[in-house]
Amino acid sequence: MKLLDYRDLVWTLVARDLKVRYRRSAIGFLWTMLQPLLTMLVLQMVFANLFRFQVDNYSVFALSGILFWNFFSQSIVASMNSLRGNASLLGKMPVPKVVFPLATVLAGVVNLLLALVPLFAIVIATGHSVRASILFLPVSIALAALFTLGAGLLLSPLAVFFHDVVELVGVAMTLLMYLTPVFYPMTIVPERWRWVVRFNPLRSVLEVFRDPIYLGKVPPLSHLSVVVVIVVLALVIGGKFFRRSSDRIPLYV
């Protein structure tokens, strides 16, 4: 079965996921824009003012990192819940099971695009320079989405087979957030521990997303090549595991 044959179903699932996420929210989609701003203000107060490390235009630096992290973490959690959450459809419709984690990642991309609105408002309000490198941002988002999809394909069957995986991944995500320079610069990490952050693959994907916005440059080809390899590995590993597990998924949901 070709995945493109089910594109209408994918977009229906995306629309449903977005509606469900904000169904009981008084301001709906505005939370996509407001939540990162509030988080950025807290980080601005705690890190930029209390810890006083030197980062030019910390608001843009932190907010771009927060948007990336929110997209990744929320999409991973949604992917892990996508198969069990669609158990009724899995039993009734002969569709490729991959459409469910795929739809959650695409819904995350829509949220990310909406959240870029306040980010660019902050960029303009703070006088941060906008350069032609911003045109590279769609490539950055695509790479982030493909990496997230690969991770989601790996974790979503595990969440079906072992329910504790969701809780374990939640703890791991907290640790991973602190090992990724989302809201702090690499320069404050002690030299002896810097290698831990440097070899974190998520750090590389984050920098490809943040560089066109914050640094106003396209990531170097050497760095971009590393990220492409990381993304391909994530998709291959996640895709193979998902394909081998797909026949057993209906037995556990």
C-alpha positions in Angstrom: 0.0 0.0 0.0 1.3 3.4 -0.9 1.3 6.0 1.8 0.4 8.8 -0.6 -2.9 7.0 -1.3 -3.8 7.8 2.4 -2.9 11.5 2.3 -6.5 12.5 2.9 -6.6 10.3 6.0 -3.3 11.8 7.2 -4.6 15.4 6.9 -7.9 14.4 8.6 -5.9 13.0 11.5 -3.8 16.2 11.6 -6.9 18.4 11.8 -8.4 16.1 14.5 -5.2 16.2 16.6 -5.1 20.0 16.5 -8.8 20.3 17.4 -8.4 17.8 20.3 -5.3 19.6 21.6 -7.1 22.9 22.1 -10.8 21.7 22.5 -11.0 22.8 26.2 -8.8 25.8 25.9 -10.4 29.2 26.2 -8.0 30.8 23.8 -7.3 27.8 21.6 -4.5 28.1 19.1 -3.2 31.3 20.8 -1.6 29.0 23.4 0.7 27.8 20.7 2.0 31.4 20.5 1.6 32.4 24.2 3.1 29.5 26.0 6.6 29.8 24.4 6.6 33.6 25.1 5.8 33.0 28.8 8.5 30.4 29.0 11.0 32.7 27.4 10.1 35.5 29.9 10.8 33.2 32.8 14.1 32.1 31.3 15.0 35.7 30.6 14.5 36.5 34.3 16.2 33.5 35.7 19.2 32.9 33.4 19.9 36.3 31.7 19.3 38.4 34.8 20.1 36.2 37.8 22.9 34.0 36.3 24.0 36.9 34.0 25.8 34.9 31.3 26.5 36.9 28.2 24.2 36.0 25.2 23.4 38.7 22.7 19.6 39.1 22.4 18.8 36.3 24.8 15.1 36.6 24.0 15.6 35.4 20.4 18.2 32.8 21.4 15.9 31.3 24.1 12.6 31.5 22.2 14.0 29.8 19.1 15.3 27.0 21.3 12.0 26.7 23.1 10.0 26.4 19.9 12.3 23.6 18.7 12.1 21.8 22.0 8.4 22.1 22.3 7.9 20.7 18.8 10.2 17.8 19.4 9.0 16.8 22.9 5.3 17.2 22.2 5.5 15.3 18.9 7.4 12.4 20.6 4.8 12.2 23.3 2.0 12.4 20.8 3.6 9.7 18.6 3.9 7.3 21.5 0.2 7.7 22.2 -0.9 7.7 18.6 -1.4 4.0 18.1 -3.2 3.3 21.3 -5.3 6.4 20.8 -6.4 5.2 17.4 -7.0 1.6 18.5 -10.6 1.7 17.1 -9.4 2.8 13.6 -6.6 0.2 13.6 -9.2 -2.6 14.1 -11.7 -1.3 11.5 -9.6 0.2 8.7 -6.9 -1.6 6.6 -4.5 1.4 6.6 -0.8 1.7 7.0 -0.1 2.1 10.8 2.6 4.6 10.0 -0.1 7.2 9.2 -0.8 7.7 12.9 2.7 8.8 14.1 3.2 10.7 10.9 0.0 12.7 11.5 1.1 13.6 15.0 4.5 15.0 13.7 2.7 16.9 10.9 0.3 18.4 13.5 3.5 19.4 15.5 4.8 21.1 12.4 1.6 23.2 12.0 2.0 24.2 15.7 5.6 25.1 15.1 4.7 27.3 12.1 2.1 29.1 14.2 4.6 29.6 17.0 7.0 31.3 14.6 4.7 34.3 14.5 5.6 35.6 18.0 9.2 34.6 17.5 9.5 36.9 14.4 7.6 39.6 16.4 10.3 39.4 19.1 13.0 39.5 16.3 11.5 42.7 14.9 10.8 44.3 18.3 14.3 43.7 19.6 15.9 44.9 16.4 17.5 41.6 15.7 18.8 41.5 12.1 16.8 39.3 9.6 19.0 38.1 6.8 18.5 36.1 3.7 19.5 32.9 5.6 16.0 32.9 7.0 14.9 31.4 3.6 16.8 28.3 4.7 14.3 27.8 7.6 11.9 25.5 5.8 14.8 23.1 5.2 15.7 23.3 8.9 12.1 22.5 9.8 11.9 19.6 7.4 15.1 18.1 8.9 13.7 18.5 12.4 10.4 16.9 11.4 12.1 14.0 9.7 14.4 13.4 12.7 11.4 13.6 15.1 9.4 11.2 12.8 12.3 8.7 13.0 12.3 8.8 16.7 8.5 8.6 16.9 8.5 5.5 14.7 11.0 3.8 17.0 9.2 4.7 20.2 5.5 4.4 19.2 5.5 0.5 19.0 7.5 0.3 22.2 4.8 2.4 23.9 2.2 -0.1 22.7 4.2 -3.2 23.8 5.4 -1.8 27.1 3.2 0.9 28.7 6.0 2.0 31.1 7.9 3.3 28.1 5.8 6.5 28.1 6.8 7.3 31.7 10.5 6.4 31.1 10.7 8.5 28.0 9.1 11.4 29.9 11.9 11.2 32.5 14.5 10.8 29.7 13.1 13.9 27.9 13.7 16.0 31.0 17.3 14.9 31.1 17.7 15.4 27.4 16.4 18.9 27.6 19.2 19.8 30.0 21.8 18.1 27.8 20.7 20.2 24.8 21.5 23.9 24.7 17.9 25.0 24.4 18.1 27.9 26.8 21.8 28.1 27.6 24.9 28.7 25.4 27.6 26.0 25.1 30.1 28.4 26.6 28.8 28.0 30.1 29.2 24.2 30.1 32.4 23.2 31.9 35.1 22.0 29.4 35.3 18.5 30.8 31.5 18.0 30.3 31.2 19.8 27.0 31.7 16.6 25.0 28.4 15.3 26.4 26.5 18.2 24.8 28.6 18.3 21.7 27.9 14.6 20.8 24.2 14.9 21.6 22.5 14.5 18.1 19.6 16.6 19.1 22.0 19.5 19.7 23.1 19.4 16.1 19.5 19.4 14.8 18.6 22.3 17.1 21.5 24.4 15.8 20.5 23.8 12.2 17.1 25.2 13.2 18.4 28.1 15.3 21.3 29.3 13.1 19.2 30.9 10.3 17.1 32.8 12.9 19.6 33.8 15.6 23.0 33.8 13.9 21.6 34.9 10.6 23.6 32.3 8.6 23.0 29.0 6.8 24.6 26.2 8.8 28.1 25.2 7.5 28.0 22.3 5.0 30.1 20.2 7.3 27.5 20.6 10.1 24.6 20.2 7.7 26.1 17.0 6.4 26.3 15.6 9.9 22.6 16.5 10.6 21.5 14.8 7.3 23.3 11.6 8.4 21.7 11.8 11.8 18.2 12.3 10.2 18.7 9.4 7.7 19.9 7.1 10.5 16.9 8.0 12.7 14.5 7.3 9.8 16.1 4.1 8.8 16.3 2.7 12.3 12.9 3.9 13.3 11.3 2.8 10.0 12.8 -0.7 10.1 11.7 -1.2 13.7 8.2 0.1 13.1 7.8 -2.1 10.0 9.0 -5.2 11.8 6.7 -4.4 14.8 3.6 -3.4 12.8 2.0 -6.9 12.5 2.0 -7.2 16.3 0.7 -3.8 17.1 -3.1 -4.7 16.7 -2.6 -7.5 19.2 -1.5 -5.1 21.9 -3.7 -2.0 21.4 
